[in-house]
Amino acid sequence: MDQEKAMVIFQPSGRRGEVPKGITLIEASRLLGVDIEALCGEKKVCGKCIVRIEEGHFEKYNVQSTMSHVSEWKVEEEKFINQDNREKGFRLGCMATVLDDVLVFVPEESRAGKQVVSKAARDIHIDHNPAVRVYNVQVDPPTFEDPTADFERITKALERDYGLQNLTIDIVMLRKLPGILREGKWAVAVSVWNDKEVIRIRPGKAENAYGLAIDVGTTTVAAYFCNLSTMEVVDTVSMMNPQCKYGEDVMARITYHMTTLDGLQRMSDDIIEGINELIEKAVANTHPPKKKRKNDAGEKVLVEVPEEGKTYLRLDKVDIEDITIGFNTAMHHIFLGLTPDYVGMAPFPPVIHHSMDIKARDLGIDINPSSYLFVLPNEAGFVGADNVGVLIAEEPYKGEENQLIIDIGTNGELVLGNRHKLISSSCATGPALEGAQITFGMRAAPGAIERIEIDPETREVDYKVIGRDAWRKFSEPKEMKAKGICGSGILDLLAELYTAGVILKSGVFNKKALESHPRFRINPDNRQPEFVLAWADESSIEKDIVVTQKDIRQIQLAKGALYAGCKLMVKRMGLEKVDRVKIAGAFGTHVDRTKALVMGLFPDCEIDMIEGVGNAAGDGCRAALLNVKKRVEANWCARNVEYIELTVEETFQQDFMEAMQLPHMTDDFPHLRGIVPDEILDQ
Amino acid sequence: MDQEKAMVIFQPSGRRGEVPKGITLIEASRLLGVDIEALCGEKKVCGKCIVRIEEGHFEKYNVQSTMSHVSEWKVEEEKFINQDNREKGFRLGCMATVLDDVLVFVPEESRAGKQVVSKAARDIHIDHNPAVRVYNVQVDPPTFEDPTADFERITKALERDYGLQNLTIDIVMLRKLPGILREGKWAVAVSVWNDKEVIRIRPGKAENAYGLAIDVGTTTVAAYFCNLSTMEVVDTVSMMNPQCKYGEDVMARITYHMTTLDGLQRMSDDIIEGINELIEKAVANTHPPKKKRKNDAGEKVLVEVPEEGKTYLRLDKVDIEDITIGFNTAMHHIFLGLTPDYVGMAPFPPVIHHSMDIKARDLGIDINPSSYLFVLPNEAGFVGADNVGVLIAEEPYKGEENQLIIDIGTNGELVLGNRHKLISSSCATGPALEGAQITFGMRAAPGAIERIEIDPETREVDYKVIGRDAWRKFSEPKEMKAKGICGSGILDLLAELYTAGVILKSGVFNKKALESHPRFRINPDNRQPEFVLAWADESSIEKDIVVTQKDIRQIQLAKGALYAGCKLMVKRMGLEKVDRVKIAGAFGTHVDRTKALVMGLFPDCEIDMIEGVGNAAGDGCRAALLNVKKRVEANWCARNVEYIELTVEETFQQDFMEAMQLPHMTDDFPHLRGIVPDEILDQ
């Protein structure tokens, strides 16, 4: 017997379809391709997946609206939905299950928006030594005197002209060789991988081969599209990690795998499909855009409309002949279809450290089918291939200077040392610094507050949102369309709240100072104090955007974990002070160095020696793409960087607690004097 | 609109099904899994595919039998079907097309029978050095102090205990590692390929790995199933090459590819499916046979019934961890999906010479999925990997003795030389020595005449058929059930006809001597002389089995080509005489050395220095399976054996013409004196 089905329609997207009865609205949204935020991976704790049931709208489908078409209200939902909203039909998407045909409205704040991703290629020095090189050869056709086989005819020429020896060839490519050789009239361009294997042969002459360096973040996937012969970055393409729908952070996704029968397969398929879309996008960008034009017969057809003065490479997917790829260990495992069971469980051993060369076709990656992916090696369960990418881009192991490299993604990954010794660690900052677990936290998407200034005198707030250049001060309220606060705003938020005296060094609201301040109030629902950053009329969600005591606690926990981690590493290396702090990741790009010190994000360092190094993980992937020696270096790093589990250090708990204060007063911050008012520092 | 279909039923097999109207009966037989002989690959020249149309039998399906349900008679069919048989409804399966529902009877002589294959493993010396070795390791579980990844935990132990370094692992295997490691309580048996790649990990302890050495002949596929750890041959399995239905010889199959849109794919799929069946058979043989037994409830169920005193390995397909495989160049190409276009066209260059290591899964071969197939290298277009197998088994390059190695399959492959120089060649013997292109030629299947003796006095014939121990002389006529003459009988045939004076040295019937001999007659249909080997009452096909002047000509052509080839090679090497003749292949196993000399199959040699070396190609595959050094040797052979195209040699035509005589009188055969009557030798 067929499983019973029900029609579900999601608004405002209008996506609709039949789904099996009994599944949750979140599951239905996935089946129908609707992205609903599920930060907690359906652990029913984040309350981000609130939707409104609108059965009444269903009348046009001749469905009775009087009976309930979703499961009954559950007591857990009370935590996130008040009585008023409950009566309006609001429900948690992860709790309510489909009983019959239903129309569901997804409010803007519950939609998983498109993040604004900006990961441009930085200028770093890379030696040109790609794994894939193109060689042009011309051979004689076979005769009775020399009936040598097609392949050996070519390898002999490659040995004669370029000194290449003992080449093999991939069977998929070999099948095409006889035709190509004759099509090219015995002249061919041969792509050789690692001086070992022929992975592509083109008829005639060719100079260029292309590759992708892909950095798979928990949230964002970014790729550098490079010409392997010239090292030029042809394009930078990026997208949301399609796995976000299974949970915002790594642990949520591991949980999804552990609680869903084919969870690993689904997440693996999704990221591979996502990367294939990214590849298509990269390739499509090398062709002129297509526009509708009338043809001679007056019919509208799609035609290429080249931009004036622009030349197009007109590449195909098969022109991508190499890929390097890095991710954190859990994303690495999910991508490769390796169980993340054990990286999610103490003592967090990965399945593999070493890099892997895997045929693109074995993973279902749609490029030149004989090509390989180089998967960067993992350092440890919580310090993955992405951190190896950071290392080979920043090369702290090449100098005497003691560098502290901080990569703040959804977790904090730390490396400290110089050419004599390198140690790494991870700290459970949680995703707060990226906007998650904060009441109005959100990804860096349009409408996100990314910059905040609070007047120390009046404690009035000014802010800027993504997607609008003008600050609040220079705008009409309705122009702001604020929706939440994103990662780069979080740092501003805490620092500004503190320097303006809104909160004390303990993180607690300075209630005395805020008495009768219009932005300060007690929330009637939970009786907790909160501070209003943006009023409802400035928001697109028709709500005041506030920061709560709990939010501040989350940020404190994050920065405390980061600081304590850094401190323990400095101690472990027997150092007094680090020479340089490098902050990688999107967070590092936008970081305000002063505010980072004010917050006590990491141990004291000369302000000039603090630098953002952008998408260093991606740069490392790019270095490995263009220079095979970097691949060897990557494995050296993964093997030789000593991983330290901070949580087992004796003083960790104490250090962590102390580090939650703002700024961290148990240490000396001479560089803050003159930047932060003394009365604040000394309070 | 659907293509119109017609029901076709083949008798006596009873196979039936709907096929598209307009296809030939041969094509229909393939679709329905009926094997009809098609020696010529549907070039309409062999006349082996005669069938009888029996529309009348179709009445039960309510089909009018008065109208013709196959296409009209074609003039080309007259060559093979006389008026009498035409009226009985006989047609060529490759000419008659299906117009409507039709019942077809396939006479026994048109059925592609099961060949009797006997390819047992010979005792040859092989050093033990397999590509796949099993290592047992025990590791500690991960801790916070040592959270090393699963894979590196194992490789460290492999380095510590066995000195293995820089191991990689196949992604498919890696996915299973975490579960296996924990299932085995941190003890595992690791299979390592070529000291490089981990291809299998089993929980707990294990000592043995298994492999197959497969020799794919044009007609027969045979495999040695070996224990890689002990070198023991566990079993020998074989089957017909399922490609036989596309044509008996290599050229017929190349033609099939050239004239059929997906011919290459079909033939490739068939041989791969065939090898998978062989693998299943090999594995099934390691389990007790299953028989129907009553269970406690009185129901009949299949249960294992072990033979007394026999132990069973109980292996699974995944227990096969290595395969070596050799074939002639065309079969090699078809197996790998490489176009055979150019090996079938002068100057016959292959697509590749060198050996290949190909993942079993990339070819669809169903063994341990991370394992490789080692595909032996090709020498030239007509001297393939099978000949390389012969070479590494016989090792003529290791001694001073000048060896002539003859491998008579469907083509003759020749190698001559010693440790200083080796040359190879192929000669177009055609398949006559294997029974094809002979009026009553057939494969070595039951009913084939395999031995013949002709009394020099009476010229009476005695013979023996496969499947019956007693010769004709000691049997009742109806017990013989002769059906045709097979390869091993061909040699007897010509030698006996000649020594008995039935034919002259020119090959022409000795009409004077045969005047009024009851076995000699003029065929009334074609007015050609023929000699009766078996009378209709001794045959299962109700026909006299005869040898015609044309048949004798075919055998003469084959032996002439072989002899001329050998002679030219001896000349090219500057030799007077070879020291040893080795005859490989099924033909070599059954060859009567004296008769081979009488026929002038190859240049003179001491009779004691002529030996059959059996399935040397298969032995070479087995050597490569059990000793990786043999793989290197194979590539050395393929590169260093000089291929000579005989047909371009100046004297080839002249030598060939002369060599067709019986025996070859332009040379001296001192060893025949005393064996063959002087009056015959000197006639």
Interface residues (C-beta under 8 A of the other chain):
Chain A: P142 T143 F144 P147 T148 A149 D150 F151 E152 R153 T168 I169 I171 V172 L174 R175 L177 P178 G179 L336 G337 L338 T339 D341 Y342 A346 P347 F348 P349 P350 V351 I352 H353 H354 M356 D357 I358 D362 L363 N378 A380 G381 Y643 E645 V648
Chain B: P142 T143 F144 P147 T148 A149 D150 F151 E152 R153 T168 I169 I171 V172 L174 R175 L177 P178 G179 L336 G337 L338 T339 D341 Y342 A346 P347 F348 P349 P350 V351 I352 H353 H354 M356 D357 I358 D362 L363 N378 A380 G381 Y643 E645 V648
